[in-house]
Amino acid sequence: QRVVGSLASAIFSEGGAVVHGSHPSLAPALGRAAVDFVKAGGSREALTLVRAHKYAKTQEHLTEIELERAYAAVHIIPASPPNSGEGLLTMREWIIERSDAVVAVGGKWYGTNKLRAGVPIEVEESVVRRKPVFLVGGFGGAVKGMVADSGAILARLRNGLPEEQNRVIAEGKDVQWLVQQIVQQLKRLPLVRETVPSGRM
């Protein structure tokens, strides 16, 4: 959570925006960064939290969403019956399509059921769509497993960095250094979208 919160804060401060799939393991860190940013006069549109419809149905979900809207834009992806798994795939595609770059951190299931691990699917989808990707695997999870299993992914990230530097980032554990490396490279890439209503990058 530390690297995610620090990265979000740095992106917000540079005029960028973050889109996230509301996973409970990382959403709190993003929320804290967004709350601090909004308190400092920033726009709540700097953070977009995306939810599949099945996580926006109960009273508990609705209460969470109401609280999140104080510091973030919340987007709910409509259900895709009858297969709820399609709804999650749609959410991943929605996020990737609207993101200019992707930073992958952590992820579950890779060591026990690779087919269920969502982060590798998101990384591969991002690469196929020619999005710049940054892998942060030094803190474990599916990203670490991906890099260990197939270092070839490091040559396909399209983030403007050589494979060797991507490996150092993928294996790094110094949060401040990682955030600096990723944000500085994001600033070098042509990521500005003039059509975003808020005018943010």
CYANA upper distance limits for C-alpha pairs under 8 A (distance plus 0.5 A):
  1 GLN  CA      5 GLY  CA      6.55
  1 GLN  CA     25 SER  CA      8.02
  1 GLN  CA     26 LEU  CA      6.32
  1 GLN  CA     29 ALA  CA      6.14
  2 ARG  CA      6 SER  CA      6.54
  2 ARG  CA     29 ALA  CA      7.64
  2 ARG  CA    175 VAL  CA      7.84
  3 VAL  CA      7 LEU  CA      6.41
  3 VAL  CA    175 VAL  CA      5.93
  3 VAL  CA    176 GLN  CA      8.44
  3 VAL  CA    178 LEU  CA      8.41
  3 VAL  CA    179 VAL  CA      7.67
  4 VAL  CA      8 ALA  CA      6.56
  4 VAL  CA     26 LEU  CA      7.61
  4 VAL  CA     29 ALA  CA      7.09
  4 VAL  CA     30 LEU  CA      7.28
  4 VAL  CA    105 VAL  CA      8.27
  5 GLY  CA      9 SER  CA      6.69
  5 GLY  CA     29 ALA  CA      5.30
  5 GLY  CA     30 LEU  CA      5.77
  5 GLY  CA     32 ARG  CA      7.80
  5 GLY  CA     33 ALA  CA      6.23
  6 SER  CA     10 ALA  CA      6.75
  6 SER  CA     33 ALA  CA      8.00
  6 SER  CA    175 VAL  CA      8.20
  6 SER  CA    176 GLN  CA      8.24
  6 SER  CA    179 VAL  CA      7.39
  7 LEU  CA     11 ILE  CA      6.67
  7 LEU  CA    179 VAL  CA      5.79
  7 LEU  CA    183 VAL  CA      8.13
  8 ALA  CA     12 PHE  CA      6.57
  8 ALA  CA     18 VAL  CA      7.28
  8 ALA  CA     30 LEU  CA      6.94
  8 ALA  CA     33 ALA  CA      6.89
  8 ALA  CA     34 ALA  CA      8.34
  9 SER  CA     13 SER  CA      6.65
  9 SER  CA     33 ALA  CA      5.84
  9 SER  CA     34 ALA  CA      7.82
  9 SER  CA     37 PHE  CA      7.87
 10 ALA  CA     14 GLU  CA      6.87
 10 ALA  CA    179 VAL  CA      7.94
 10 ALA  CA    183 VAL  CA      7.67
 11 ILE  CA     15 GLY  CA      7.04
 11 ILE  CA     16 GLY  CA      5.51
 11 ILE  CA     17 ALA  CA      7.05
 11 ILE  CA     18 VAL  CA      8.05
 11 ILE  CA    183 VAL  CA      7.25
 12 PHE  CA     16 GLY  CA      5.58
 12 PHE  CA     17 ALA  CA      6.49
 12 PHE  CA     18 VAL  CA      8.31
 12 PHE  CA     34 ALA  CA      8.49
 12 PHE  CA     37 PHE  CA      7.65
 12 PHE  CA     46 ALA  CA      6.93
 13 SER  CA     37 PHE  CA      8.29
 15 GLY  CA    200 ARG  CA      6.31
 15 GLY  CA    201 MET  CA      6.61
 16 GLY  CA     46 ALA  CA      7.36
 16 GLY  CA    200 ARG  CA      6.24
 16 GLY  CA    201 MET  CA      5.01
 17 ALA  CA     45 GLU  CA      8.00
 17 ALA  CA     46 ALA  CA      4.92
 17 ALA  CA     47 LEU  CA      6.33
 17 ALA  CA     48 THR  CA      8.36
 17 ALA  CA    200 ARG  CA      7.02
 17 ALA  CA    201 MET  CA      6.57
 18 VAL  CA     46 ALA  CA      6.70
 18 VAL  CA     47 LEU  CA      5.43
 18 VAL  CA     48 THR  CA      6.75
 19 VAL  CA     47 LEU  CA      6.48
 19 VAL  CA     48 THR  CA      5.21
 19 VAL  CA     49 LEU  CA      6.54
 19 VAL  CA     50 VAL  CA      7.81
 19 VAL  CA     95 ILE  CA      7.18
 19 VAL  CA     99 SER  CA      7.64
 20 HIS  CA     27 ALA  CA      8.26
 20 HIS  CA     47 LEU  CA      8.36
 20 HIS  CA     48 THR  CA      6.87
 20 HIS  CA     49 LEU  CA      5.66
 20 HIS  CA     50 VAL  CA      6.54
 20 HIS  CA     95 ILE  CA      7.79
 21 GLY  CA     49 LEU  CA      6.36
 21 GLY  CA     50 VAL  CA      5.20
 21 GLY  CA     51 ARG  CA      6.53
 21 GLY  CA     91 MET  CA      8.04
 21 GLY  CA     92 ARG  CA      8.15
 21 GLY  CA     95 ILE  CA      8.00
 22 SER  CA     26 LEU  CA      7.85
 22 SER  CA     27 ALA  CA      5.82
 22 SER  CA     49 LEU  CA      5.92
 22 SER  CA     50 VAL  CA      6.30
 22 SER  CA     51 ARG  CA      6.64
 23 HIS  CA     27 ALA  CA      6.22
 24 PRO  CA     28 PRO  CA      7.44
 26 LEU  CA     30 LEU  CA      7.01
 27 ALA  CA     31 GLY  CA      6.45
 28 PRO  CA     32 ARG  CA      6.72
 29 ALA  CA     33 ALA  CA      6.92
 30 LEU  CA     34 ALA  CA      6.63
 30 LEU  CA     47 LEU  CA      8.43
 31 GLY  CA     35 VAL  CA      6.50
 31 GLY  CA     68 GLU  CA      8.11
 31 GLY  CA     71 TYR  CA      7.74
 31 GLY  CA     72 ALA  CA      8.36
 32 ARG  CA     36 ASP  CA      6.79
 33 ALA  CA     37 PHE  CA      6.75
 34 ALA  CA     38 VAL  CA      6.56
 34 ALA  CA     44 ARG  CA      7.58
 34 ALA  CA     46 ALA  CA      7.98
 34 ALA  CA     47 LEU  CA      7.09
 34 ALA  CA     71 TYR  CA      6.43
 34 ALA  CA     72 ALA  CA      7.58
 35 VAL  CA     39 LYS  CA      6.58
 35 VAL  CA     71 TYR  CA      6.06
 36 ASP  CA     40 ALA  CA      6.82
 37 PHE  CA     41 GLY  CA      7.16
 37 PHE  CA     42 GLY  CA      5.68
 37 PHE  CA     43 SER  CA      8.11
 38 VAL  CA     42 GLY  CA      4.82
 38 VAL  CA     43 SER  CA      6.30
 38 VAL  CA     44 ARG  CA      6.54
 38 VAL  CA     71 TYR  CA      6.90
 42 GLY  CA     46 ALA  CA      8.17
 43 SER  CA     71 TYR  CA      8.47
 44 ARG  CA     69 ARG  CA      8.39
 44 ARG  CA     70 ALA  CA      7.78
 44 ARG  CA     71 TYR  CA      5.22
 44 ARG  CA     72 ALA  CA      5.06
 44 ARG  CA     73 ALA  CA      6.88
 45 GLU  CA     71 TYR  CA      8.36
 45 GLU  CA     72 ALA  CA      6.20
 45 GLU  CA     73 ALA  CA      5.90
 45 GLU  CA    198 SER  CA      7.65
 46 ALA  CA     72 ALA  CA      7.49
 46 ALA  CA     73 ALA  CA      8.44
 46 ALA  CA    200 ARG  CA      7.84
 47 LEU  CA     71 TYR  CA      8.10
 47 LEU  CA     72 ALA  CA      5.50
 47 LEU  CA     73 ALA  CA      6.76
 48 THR  CA     72 ALA  CA      6.11
 48 THR  CA     73 ALA  CA      5.18
 48 THR  CA     74 VAL  CA      6.19
 48 THR  CA     75 HIS  CA      7.56
 49 LEU  CA     72 ALA  CA      7.23
 49 LEU  CA     73 ALA  CA      6.75
 49 LEU  CA     74 VAL  CA      5.37
 49 LEU  CA     75 HIS  CA      6.75
 50 VAL  CA     74 VAL  CA      6.36
 50 VAL  CA     75 HIS  CA      5.28
 50 VAL  CA     76 ILE  CA      6.31
 50 VAL  CA     77 ILE  CA      7.71
 50 VAL  CA     91 MET  CA      7.90
 50 VAL  CA     95 ILE  CA      8.21
 51 ARG  CA     55 TYR  CA      6.70
 51 ARG  CA     56 ALA  CA      7.40
 51 ARG  CA     74 VAL  CA      8.10
 51 ARG  CA     75 HIS  CA      6.82
 51 ARG  CA     76 ILE  CA      5.34
 51 ARG  CA     77 ILE  CA      6.56
 51 ARG  CA     91 MET  CA      7.84
 52 ALA  CA     56 ALA  CA      7.52
 52 ALA  CA     76 ILE  CA      6.31
 52 ALA  CA     77 ILE  CA      5.39
 52 ALA  CA     78 PRO  CA      7.26
 52 ALA  CA     79 ALA  CA      7.47
 52 ALA  CA     87 GLY  CA      6.79
 52 ALA  CA     88 LEU  CA      6.70
 52 ALA  CA     91 MET  CA      6.82
 53 HIS  CA     57 LYS  CA      7.30
 53 HIS  CA     76 ILE  CA      6.37
 53 HIS  CA     77 ILE  CA      5.99
 53 HIS  CA     78 PRO  CA      5.72
 53 HIS  CA     79 ALA  CA      5.73
 53 HIS  CA     87 GLY  CA      8.13
 54 LYS  CA     79 ALA  CA      7.52
 54 LYS  CA     84 SER  CA      8.48
 55 TYR  CA     61 HIS  CA      6.74
 56 ALA  CA     61 HIS  CA      5.61
 56 ALA  CA     62 LEU  CA      6.52
 56 ALA  CA     65 ILE  CA      8.18
 56 ALA  CA     76 ILE  CA      7.72
 57 LYS  CA     61 HIS  CA      6.68
 57 LYS  CA     62 LEU  CA      7.27
 58 THR  CA     62 LEU  CA      6.76
 59 GLN  CA     63 THR  CA      6.60
 60 GLU  CA     64 GLU  CA      6.80
 61 HIS  CA     65 ILE  CA      6.71
 62 LEU  CA     66 GLU  CA      6.70
 63 THR  CA     67 LEU  CA      6.90
 64 GLU  CA     68 GLU  CA      6.68
 65 ILE  CA     69 ARG  CA      6.69
 65 ILE  CA     74 VAL  CA      7.54
 66 GLU  CA     70 ALA  CA      7.71
 67 LEU  CA     71 TYR  CA      8.46
 68 GLU  CA     72 ALA  CA      6.26
 68 GLU  CA     73 ALA  CA      8.15
 68 GLU  CA     74 VAL  CA      7.68
 69 ARG  CA     73 ALA  CA      6.26
 69 ARG  CA     74 VAL  CA      6.78
 77 ILE  CA     87 GLY  CA      7.88
 77 ILE  CA     90 THR  CA      8.07
 77 ILE  CA     91 MET  CA      6.67
 78 PRO  CA     87 GLY  CA      7.85
 79 ALA  CA     84 SER  CA      7.61
 79 ALA  CA     87 GLY  CA      6.01
 80 SER  CA     84 SER  CA      6.88
 80 SER  CA     86 GLU  CA      6.51
 80 SER  CA     87 GLY  CA      5.56
 81 PRO  CA     86 GLU  CA      8.27
 81 PRO  CA     87 GLY  CA      8.28
 83 ASN  CA     87 GLY  CA      7.88
 84 SER  CA     88 LEU  CA      7.45
 85 GLY  CA     89 LEU  CA      6.95
 86 GLU  CA     90 THR  CA      6.57
 87 GLY  CA     91 MET  CA      6.75
 88 LEU  CA     92 ARG  CA      6.80
 89 LEU  CA     93 GLU  CA      6.72
 90 THR  CA     94 TRP  CA      6.52
 91 MET  CA     95 ILE  CA      6.72
 92 ARG  CA     96 ILE  CA      6.70
 92 ARG  CA    122 GLU  CA      7.13
 93 GLU  CA     97 GLU  CA      6.41
 93 GLU  CA    125 GLU  CA      8.33
 94 TRP  CA     98 ARG  CA      6.89
 95 ILE  CA     99 SER  CA      6.67
 96 ILE  CA    100 ASP  CA      8.36
 96 ILE  CA    102 VAL  CA      7.96
 96 ILE  CA    122 GLU  CA      8.29
 96 ILE  CA    125 GLU  CA      8.31
 96 ILE  CA    126 SER  CA      6.80
100 ASP  CA    131 LYS  CA      6.92
100 ASP  CA    132 PRO  CA      7.77
100 ASP  CA    191 LEU  CA      6.25
101 ALA  CA    131 LYS  CA      6.04
101 ALA  CA    132 PRO  CA      5.31
101 ALA  CA    133 VAL  CA      6.36
101 ALA  CA    186 LEU  CA      8.35
101 ALA  CA    191 LEU  CA      8.22
102 VAL  CA    123 VAL  CA      8.31
102 VAL  CA    126 SER  CA      7.68
102 VAL  CA    131 LYS  CA      7.51
102 VAL  CA    132 PRO  CA      6.78
102 VAL  CA    133 VAL  CA      5.24
102 VAL  CA    134 PHE  CA      6.79
103 VAL  CA    133 VAL  CA      6.27
103 VAL  CA    134 PHE  CA      5.20
103 VAL  CA    135 LEU  CA      6.52
103 VAL  CA    136 VAL  CA      7.84
104 ALA  CA    119 VAL  CA      7.39
104 ALA  CA    123 VAL  CA      7.57
104 ALA  CA    133 VAL  CA      7.94
104 ALA  CA    134 PHE  CA      6.73
104 ALA  CA    135 LEU  CA      5.55
104 ALA  CA    136 VAL  CA      6.53
104 ALA  CA    143 VAL  CA      7.42
105 VAL  CA    135 LEU  CA      7.04
105 VAL  CA    136 VAL  CA      5.54
105 VAL  CA    137 GLY  CA      6.80
105 VAL  CA    141 GLY  CA      8.20
105 VAL  CA    143 VAL  CA      6.81
106 GLY  CA    119 VAL  CA      8.28
106 GLY  CA    136 VAL  CA      7.82
106 GLY  CA    137 GLY  CA      6.91
106 GLY  CA    139 PHE  CA      7.35
106 GLY  CA    140 GLY  CA      6.43
106 GLY  CA    141 GLY  CA      4.77
106 GLY  CA    142 ALA  CA      6.16
106 GLY  CA    143 VAL  CA      6.14
106 GLY  CA    144 LYS  CA      7.95
107 GLY  CA    117 ALA  CA      7.38
107 GLY  CA    118 GLY  CA      7.55
107 GLY  CA    119 VAL  CA      6.10
107 GLY  CA    141 GLY  CA      5.32
107 GLY  CA    142 ALA  CA      5.07
107 GLY  CA    143 VAL  CA      7.04
108 LYS  CA    117 ALA  CA      6.33
108 LYS  CA    118 GLY  CA      8.10
108 LYS  CA    119 VAL  CA      8.36
108 LYS  CA    141 GLY  CA      6.21
108 LYS  CA    142 ALA  CA      6.15
109 TRP  CA    113 ASN  CA      5.72
109 TRP  CA    114 LYS  CA      6.64
109 TRP  CA    116 ARG  CA      6.79
109 TRP  CA    117 ALA  CA      5.56
109 TRP  CA    141 GLY  CA      8.45
109 TRP  CA    142 ALA  CA      7.45
110 TYR  CA    114 LYS  CA      4.89
110 TYR  CA    115 LEU  CA      8.25
110 TYR  CA    116 ARG  CA      7.96
110 TYR  CA    117 ALA  CA      5.85
110 TYR  CA    141 GLY  CA      7.62
110 TYR  CA    142 ALA  CA      5.46
110 TYR  CA    145 GLY  CA      7.09
111 GLY  CA    142 ALA  CA      7.98
111 GLY  CA    145 GLY  CA      7.76
113 ASN  CA    117 ALA  CA      7.25
117 ALA  CA    121 ILE  CA      7.72
117 ALA  CA    142 ALA  CA      7.43
118 GLY  CA    122 GLU  CA      6.80
119 VAL  CA    123 VAL  CA      6.64
119 VAL  CA    142 ALA  CA      7.10
119 VAL  CA    143 VAL  CA      7.67
120 PRO  CA    124 GLU  CA      6.60
120 PRO  CA    142 ALA  CA      7.49
120 PRO  CA    143 VAL  CA      7.64
120 PRO  CA    146 MET  CA      7.56
121 ILE  CA    125 GLU  CA      6.58
122 GLU  CA    126 SER  CA      6.56
123 VAL  CA    127 VAL  CA      6.71
123 VAL  CA    133 VAL  CA      7.75
124 GLU  CA    128 VAL  CA      6.64
125 GLU  CA    129 ARG  CA      6.74
126 SER  CA    130 ARG  CA      6.77
126 SER  CA    131 LYS  CA      5.78
126 SER  CA    132 PRO  CA      8.08
126 SER  CA    133 VAL  CA      7.60
127 VAL  CA    131 LYS  CA      6.20
127 VAL  CA    132 PRO  CA      7.78
127 VAL  CA    133 VAL  CA      7.63
127 VAL  CA    156 ARG  CA      7.34
127 VAL  CA    157 LEU  CA      6.83
127 VAL  CA    158 ARG  CA      8.10
130 ARG  CA    158 ARG  CA      7.44
131 LYS  CA    157 LEU  CA      8.22
131 LYS  CA    158 ARG  CA      7.26
131 LYS  CA    159 ASN  CA      8.39
132 PRO  CA    157 LEU  CA      6.25
132 PRO  CA    158 ARG  CA      5.24
132 PRO  CA    159 ASN  CA      4.84
132 PRO  CA    160 GLY  CA      8.34
133 VAL  CA    157 LEU  CA      5.46
133 VAL  CA    158 ARG  CA      7.03
133 VAL  CA    159 ASN  CA      6.33
134 PHE  CA    157 LEU  CA      7.36
134 PHE  CA    159 ASN  CA      7.50
134 PHE  CA    166 ASN  CA      7.93
134 PHE  CA    169 ILE  CA      8.49
134 PHE  CA    170 ALA  CA      8.18
134 PHE  CA    182 ILE  CA      7.83
135 LEU  CA    143 VAL  CA      7.10
135 LEU  CA    166 ASN  CA      8.00
135 LEU  CA    169 ILE  CA      7.56
135 LEU  CA    170 ALA  CA      5.55
136 VAL  CA    143 VAL  CA      7.10
136 VAL  CA    144 LYS  CA      8.07
136 VAL  CA    169 ILE  CA      6.86
136 VAL  CA    170 ALA  CA      4.98
136 VAL  CA    171 GLU  CA      7.31
136 VAL  CA    172 GLY  CA      7.77
137 GLY  CA    141 GLY  CA      7.36
137 GLY  CA    142 ALA  CA      8.13
137 GLY  CA    143 VAL  CA      5.27
137 GLY  CA    144 LYS  CA      4.60
137 GLY  CA    145 GLY  CA      8.34
137 GLY  CA    147 VAL  CA      8.02
137 GLY  CA    170 ALA  CA      5.43
137 GLY  CA    171 GLU  CA      6.06
137 GLY  CA    172 GLY  CA      7.88
138 GLY  CA    144 LYS  CA      6.93
138 GLY  CA    170 ALA  CA      6.59
138 GLY  CA    171 GLU  CA      4.82
138 GLY  CA    172 GLY  CA      5.53
138 GLY  CA    173 LYS  CA      5.70
139 PHE  CA    144 LYS  CA      7.99
139 PHE  CA    173 LYS  CA      7.10
140 GLY  CA    144 LYS  CA      5.67
140 GLY  CA    145 GLY  CA      8.09
141 GLY  CA    145 GLY  CA      7.11
142 ALA  CA    146 MET  CA      6.57
143 VAL  CA    147 VAL  CA      6.80
144 LYS  CA    148 ALA  CA      6.67
144 LYS  CA    170 ALA  CA      7.99
144 LYS  CA    171 GLU  CA      8.06
145 GLY  CA    149 ASP  CA      6.49
146 MET  CA    150 SER  CA      6.44
146 MET  CA    151 GLY  CA      8.03
147 VAL  CA    151 GLY  CA      5.41
147 VAL  CA    152 ALA  CA      8.46
147 VAL  CA    153 ILE  CA      7.60
147 VAL  CA    154 LEU  CA      8.07
147 VAL  CA    170 ALA  CA      7.99
151 GLY  CA    155 ALA  CA      8.43
152 ALA  CA    156 ARG  CA      7.81
153 ILE  CA    157 LEU  CA      7.31
154 LEU  CA    163 GLU  CA      5.94
154 LEU  CA    166 ASN  CA      6.58
154 LEU  CA    167 ARG  CA      7.11
155 ALA  CA    162 PRO  CA      7.90
155 ALA  CA    163 GLU  CA      5.62
159 ASN  CA    185 GLN  CA      8.15
159 ASN  CA    189 LEU  CA      8.17
160 GLY  CA    185 GLN  CA      8.14
160 GLY  CA    189 LEU  CA      8.10
161 LEU  CA    165 GLN  CA      6.75
161 LEU  CA    166 ASN  CA      6.88
162 PRO  CA    166 ASN  CA      6.86
163 GLU  CA    167 ARG  CA      6.75
164 GLU  CA    168 VAL  CA      7.00
165 GLN  CA    169 ILE  CA      6.80
166 ASN  CA    170 ALA  CA      6.47
167 ARG  CA    171 GLU  CA      6.61
168 VAL  CA    172 GLY  CA      6.28
169 ILE  CA    178 LEU  CA      6.95
169 ILE  CA    181 GLN  CA      8.37
172 GLY  CA    178 LEU  CA      7.33
173 LYS  CA    178 LEU  CA      7.97
174 ASP  CA    178 LEU  CA      6.60
175 VAL  CA    179 VAL  CA      6.63
176 GLN  CA    180 GLN  CA      6.70
177 TRP  CA    181 GLN  CA      6.64
178 LEU  CA    182 ILE  CA      6.66
179 VAL  CA    183 VAL  CA      6.46
180 GLN  CA    184 GLN  CA      6.40
181 GLN  CA    185 GLN  CA      6.73
182 ILE  CA    186 LEU  CA      6.60
183 VAL  CA    187 LYS  CA      6.74
184 GLN  CA    188 ARG  CA      7.15
185 GLN  CA    189 LEU  CA      7.09
186 LEU  CA    191 LEU  CA      8.02
187 LYS  CA    191 LEU  CA      8.31
191 LEU  CA    201 MET  CA      7.36
192 VAL  CA    201 MET  CA      5.52
193 ARG  CA    199 GLY  CA      8.42
193 ARG  CA    200 ARG  CA      8.29
193 ARG  CA    201 MET  CA      6.45
194 GLU  CA    199 GLY  CA      7.12
194 GLU  CA    201 MET  CA      8.47
195 THR  CA    199 GLY  CA      7.87
196 VAL  CA    200 ARG  CA      7.02
196 VAL  CA    201 MET  CA      8.08
